[in-house]
Amino acid sequence: MTQFPSPMPPDRNPKKKGGNRPLIFGILTAVLVLVLLIFVPGALIFFMVVGFIAALIGLFIGKLPIPGVTNRKRVAAVLGSTFVLLLMALTSLGLRLGTTDPAPAVAQPEAPAIAVTAESPTPTPSETMLADFLGQSCEGDELVMEQGPDKLFCDQNAAKTLVWTSSEDHDAAIAAAKEAEQKAEAERKAAAEKKASEKAAAEKKKAQQEAAAKKKAEEKAAAKKAAEKAEAQEAAEEAARLAEIESKEEVYKAPAKAPSNAYYANCTAVRAAGAAPIYAGDPGYSRKLDRDGDGVGCE
């Protein structure tokens, strides 16, 4: 039986089964992306991250089984599209967060901003009132917190702990510290003056004692010198007296004893006999020889 060719020409590009699957998947993905981008950009970011990772894996193995992409170039295109959509989702989310209005709150007077001046200032919320920090601990006595005209200072309290204090307490503490310093300085000055006075008194007393001892020694030396001088003078006088006695030419001789019946006519005879002076009771004494009657004749 003779076979005749078919009246219809053969299809040279027959469509493969499932050839429209990538197109349908792309349309559905675009619709889903658009919905998520408008309403839920956060979920879109999640899906785009997952899709980006899957595209990277598909680029490595050369195909994407789920959307039916078997060409490496198409996988690369999917990867680029996923990255672009991820950037769009991030931008949309940022815009939504930036334009979100906060919930209405009760209007309150705006508090001045609080500034902490120090070598390393710590930022403080401007809505916090300065008085809220009174008594709270701080880190360094060089810190100063300012809010408008008001100030807080980081000072030590009675327990030697650094806390925030008001300007009045800070000024009072400075005044008290200054007064205490002045008092301590006055006490140090008084103690130094007292010590200097005691030292001067001790030196004066010592000088007086040394002067008294020197005077006493000088008086003792003068007395000794005077005694030695008097002794020398006495010795000299004694030597002179002895010399004078020795130098006398007249030597006393005891008168010869006159005989009991001696008679002297006058003092010349008495002297010639060596009996002058003649005393009352001596042999030859008579009243005419003793003119003054004192018992000694021929003086």
C-alpha positions, 0 to 999 in steps of 0.5 A, a space after each residue: 500500500 502506497 503511503 502518501 505524504 501528509 497534506 500538512 507540513 511538519 512542525 519544524 519547531 514543535 513546542 516542548 511540553 511545559 515550555 510556557 512554565 518559565 513565562 507563567 512563573 515570571 508573571 506570577 513572581 512579578 505580581 507577587 513582588 509588586 504586591 509585597 513591595 507595596 504592602 509588605 516590603 519586609 516579607 519581600 526582602 526575605 523572599 528576595 534573599 532566599 531567591 538570591 541565594 537560590 539563584 547563586 546556587 543555580 548559577 553554580 549548577 547551571 539551572 534552576 529546577 523550580 522555575 524551569 530555567 536550564 540556561 546559565 545565562 537565564 539563571 544569571 539574569 534571574 540572579 540580577 533581577 533578584 538583586 535589583 528587587 532586593 534593593 528596591 524592597 530595602 529602599 521601600 522599607 526605608 521610606 516606609 519607616 521614615 514616613 511613619 508618623 508617631 502615635 499622637 502624644 499629649 503636648 508637653 513643653 519642650 525641655 531644653 537640651 542637656 549638655 554634659 561638658 567634660 573631656 569625654 561627654 556622655 550624650 543625654 536625651 534632651 527630653 529628660 529634665 535636669 532635676 532627674 539626675 540629682 543624686 545620681 552617680 557620675 564618673 568624674 569631678 570634671 563633668 558639668 551637665 547643662 540644661 538652659 541656664 541650669 547646671 549640675 556638677 559632679 561632686 563628692 557627697 558626704 560618703 565620698 561618692 561622686 553624684 550630680 549636685 545642684 549649682 547651689 550645693 556645688 557653690 556651697 561645697 566650694 565655699 566650704 572647701 575654701 573656708 576649710 582651706 583658709 582655716 587649715 592655712 591659718 592653723 598651719 601659719 599659727 603652728 609655724 609662728 608658735 614653733 618659730 616663737 618657741 624656737 626664738 624663746 629657746 635660742 634667747 634662753 640659751 643665749 642668756 644662759 651662755 651669757 650668764 655662764 660667760 659672765 660668771 666665768 669672767 667674774 670668777 677669772 677676775 676674782 681669781 686674778 684679783 686674789 692673785 694680785 692681792 696675794 702678790 701685793 701682800 707678798 711684795 709688802 711682806 718682802 718689803 717690810 722684811 727688807 726694811 727690817 733687815 736694812 735698819 742699821 740700828 739693832 736693838 740691844 738689851 740695856 746692861 743691867 745697872 747696879 742697884 745703887 746706881 745714880 744718874 745725875 741727868 739723862 746724859 749720864 743715863 745714855 752714857 751708861 747705856 741705860 736709856 730709856 730708863 723705866 720706873 723701878 729700874 736702878 737709878 730711875 728718878 722723877 727728874 729723869 722722867 719729865 712727862 711722868 709717864 714712867 719712862 725717862 730719857 726717852 
